[in-house]
Amino acid sequence: MTALWIAHVKVTDDAAYGEYARRATSAIADHGGVFLARGGAYEQLEGPDRPRNVVARFPSLQAAHDCYYSTAYQDALSHAKGASQRELCIVEEIA
């Protein structure tokens, strides 16, 4: 079954986060991930407002997990730390 990364982000350093996004895009694609939403219009209904919302689909829960823990993604993530407030989870899609 496919799985989704769902991220809610408030960027605090545009330059550093831009570097994260550039590097993360490659790492995600290398694990079969494709973006379904990346920024764009949104309506906050509950919880903390994070104006950047990202959804990426992966071929499986394992592929999403492996991407997060990959060397390439962890390198990318080092640019997001201190440059954003984030929540990220992996959710398995239903058939």
PEDAWO-V757092 format. One record per residue. N is the residue number from 1. RES is the residue in three letters. SS is DSSP state (@ for helix, = for strand, . for the rest). PSI is psi in whole degrees, -180 to 180 (none if undefined). D_CENTER is the distance of its C-alpha to the mean C-alpha in whole Angstrom. Layout:
N&RES&SS&PSI&D_CENTER  N&RES&SS&PSI&D_CENTER
//
This chain:
1&MET&.&146&19  2&THR&.&164&15  3&ALA&=&155&12  4&LEU&=&138&9  5&TRP&=&130&6  6&ILE&=&117&6  7&ALA&=&140&5  8&HIS&=&124&8  9&VAL&=&139&9  10&LYS&=&114&12  11&VAL&=&131&13  12&THR&.&-12&16  13&ASP&.&99&16  14&ASP&@&-41&16  15&ALA&@&-50&17  16&ALA&@&-41&15  17&TYR&@&-33&12  18&GLY&@&-39&13  19&GLU&@&-42&13  20&TYR&@&-51&10  21&ALA&@&-41&9  22&ARG&@&-47&12  23&ARG&@&-39&11  24&ALA&@&-35&8  25&THR&@&-45&9  26&SER&@&-44&12  27&ALA&@&-41&11  28&ILE&@&-46&9  29&ALA&@&-37&12  30&ASP&@&-20&14  31&HIS&.&17&13  32&GLY&.&10&13  33&GLY&.&143&10  34&VAL&=&142&11  35&PHE&=&133&9  36&LEU&=&-30&11  37&ALA&=&141&10  38&ARG&=&94&9  39&GLY&.&-147&11  40&GLY&.&179&14  41&ALA&.&146&17  42&TYR&.&165&16  43&GLU&.&117&19  44&GLN&.&119&18  45&LEU&.&-36&20  46&GLU&.&157&20  47&GLY&.&-178&18  48&PRO&.&141&17  49&ASP&.&121&16  50&ARG&.&105&13  51&PRO&.&-8&13  52&ARG&=&117&10  53&ASN&=&129&8  54&VAL&=&134&6  55&VAL&=&127&7  56&ALA&=&138&7  57&ARG&=&135&10  58&PHE&=&157&11  59&PRO&.&-23&15  60&SER&.&166&15  61&LEU&@&-40&14  62&GLN&@&-41&15  63&ALA&@&-40&14  64&ALA&@&-43&10  65&HIS&@&-48&12  66&ASP&@&-37&13  67&CYS&@&-48&10  68&TYR&@&-42&9  69&TYR&@&3&13  70&SER&.&154&14  71&THR&@&-43&15  72&ALA&@&-44&14  73&TYR&@&-40&10  74&GLN&@&-36&12  75&ASP&@&-46&14  76&ALA&@&-45&11  77&LEU&@&-29&10  78&SER&@&-25&13  79&HIS&@&-22&13  80&ALA&@&-30&11  81&LYS&=&128&13  82&GLY&.&-9&16  83&ALA&.&3&14  84&SER&=&162&12  85&GLN&=&126&12  86&ARG&=&151&9  87&GLU&=&138&9  88&LEU&=&133&7  89&CYS&=&160&9  90&ILE&=&132&9  91&VAL&=&127&12  92&GLU&=&133&15  93&GLU&.&154&16  94&ILE&.&153&20  95&ALA&.&none&22
//
